[in-house]
Amino acid sequence: MSNFTIKGNGGKHYKTDFLSWFDGIDAMLKPTPDAPLPNVLVHVARITNTPLGMTPGGMLLINPDNKEMPDLFGFIAEDEELGKYYGPKIFKGTPFENAPVLKANISLTIDFPNKVSTKIEAGGHTVELELTEFDEAQYYNRAGGMPFTQNVIEALAHKAIFKFDGKILEGELPPSGIGGALPAVYSPAGLYYM
């Protein structure tokens, strides 16, 4: 556990809801290449920053067998109170709006452009993701497709290895992510805002 959490002033007096990050890792698998939503999603950052403060955090969806109830689903954060900001403030109108927040131990190893990886312990499970074979990092501005606008620096990864409780999850990266985003990336910095 990083023990890196800083509480903000309660988030008052902000006209815009936002979430920014440092050292983000994001990848997904879909049940079919053209499916609108993933059945495996790992989205995590060494630091997330909101009006409430900063903490390591992200979101997880682990449902490789497409069951009615996923194996693991929700926001993750080293500080649960700060993690409660993500759903109602940033992901309003998506399947994550009312997702639970799980306290998590989050570690990242960044050796970009060679390899980036994360290990997340949450909800009694361990999720691991390793990304390699990157394009150069570049800036993207994405409006639409999600309730927020994205201003991000991202490097597309062409290879991803997902593990859930030590078992490799089979599947290939889809051609695109949600709302036209990339399916697997290392993102050194970025901002979502409403």
N, C-alpha and C positions, 0 to 999 in steps of 0.2 A: 504494500500500500504506500502511495506516495506521500500521504499526509499533506498534500498541497490543496488547501481550501482557504479561500478568503471570502468572508461575508461582505456583501454590499450594504447599501443604505435602505434596503427594503423595496427597491425598484420604483419608488414614487417619482413623479415629475418627469417621466420619460414619455414623449409623444409616440415613439416607435418602439415596439417590442423587437428585441434582437437576440441573436445567439452567434457568437464568434468563437473561433477555436485556434489552437496551435497544435501542430502535429496530428492531423487527422488520418485515419485509415478507414476505408469504406469499400465494401464489396458485397455482391449479392449473387444468388442463384435463383433462377425462375423454373417453375415446373415445366414450361415449354418456352422456347425462345420469344414467342409473341405474347406471352401472358402479361397482363397489365401490372401485376404485383409479384414480388418475390416470395419464395417460400423459405429462403435463407437470406438473412441480412445481418451484417456486422457493420456497425457505424460507430466509431469511437474516436475520442481525441484525448491527447495527453492533458489538455486544459480546455474546458468550455467556459466561456465568459458570457454572463447575462447581467441584467440590471440587479439581480439579487446577489451576485458574487461569482466566484470562479471555483471550479472543481473538475477533476477528470470525469468524463461522462460520455454518454452516447445512447445507442439503442440496439436491441437485439430482436431478431425473429429467427427461431430455429424450428423448422417444421419440414424436414427433408422428405417425410413420408406423406405429406399433404393430409394430415389428420385433421379432424374437426377442431381439436384443441392442440395448439402448438406445444412442442416440448418446452420451449422457453420463449417468452414474449414480454417486451416492455422496455422502458427506459432504464438505463443503468447510470449510477453515479456513486462516487465515493462519499458524497454528502447527499442523502436522500431529500432533504428539504430543498436544496438547490435544484435537484433533478426534477422536482415537481413543477418547475417552470416550463420545461420543454413541451409537454403535451398541449395544455390549454393555451399557451401563449404563442408557440411557434408552429405546431402541427395541427392546429384547429381545422376541422373538416376532413381529416385523414383518419385511417384506421388506428393511428397512434394517439389521437387526441386524448382519449381516456385510458390509455395504457397504464399499467402499474409502474411504479418506480422501484427498482431493486437496488439495494446496497451492493456495491461491487468493489472488488480489488482489481485494478486495471494497471497493466504494465505494457509498455511499448518499447520496441527496439527499432531504431531508425538508422539505416545505413543506405539511404537513397543516394544514387540510383540503383544500387545493387539489390537490396532487399529491405523490406519493412515488415514488421510483425507485431502482433498483439496477443496477449493472454489475458483473459477476463474470467474471473471467478464470481459467479452471481447465481442466486437461486438454487444453490446446491450443485451447480454444474460448472464445467470448465469449457470455455470456447476459445479456440485459437485460430488465427488467420495469418497467413504469410503471403505477401505479394512480391512478385519479381517481374522482370522483363518490361521495364518502363519506357514509355515515350518521355520526351522532355516535358517538364512542368510548364504550364501556361495559364493565362487568365481566362476565366469564363464569366460571363454575366448572363444569368438565366432568369427570365421573368415568365410566369405562367407555368403550368404543370404541377405546381405546389402552391400552398397558400402564401408562401414567402418568396421574395426575390433573393437570388443567390449571387454573390460576388465572391469568387473563389479562385485560388491557385490550385491546379490539380495536374497530376501526372498519371496518365492512363497506364494501368498494369495489364499485361497480357496473360499473366499466369497467377492463379490464386489457389491456395490449399487451405481448405476449411477443415477444422477438427472440432468434434463435439464429444466431450468426455473421452478424449483420446482416440476416437474413431474418425477416420477421414470421411467426409461427406462427399459423395460422388456428384458429378455434374460439371457442365461447362459454363463459363461466363456467357451471359446473354449478349447480343449485339449492342444493346443500350440499356441504360438504367431507367429509373422512374422519371417521368416527365422530361425525357430527352437527356438526362444526365448520363455520365459515364458509368459502366457497370462495376469497375474496380479501380480505385485510385489511392494514391498517397496525396494528401492535401496539407502542405505546410502551414497554410493559413486560409481563412475564409470567414464569410459573414452571411448569415441569413437575417433578413429584416422584413417586417410587415409593412 
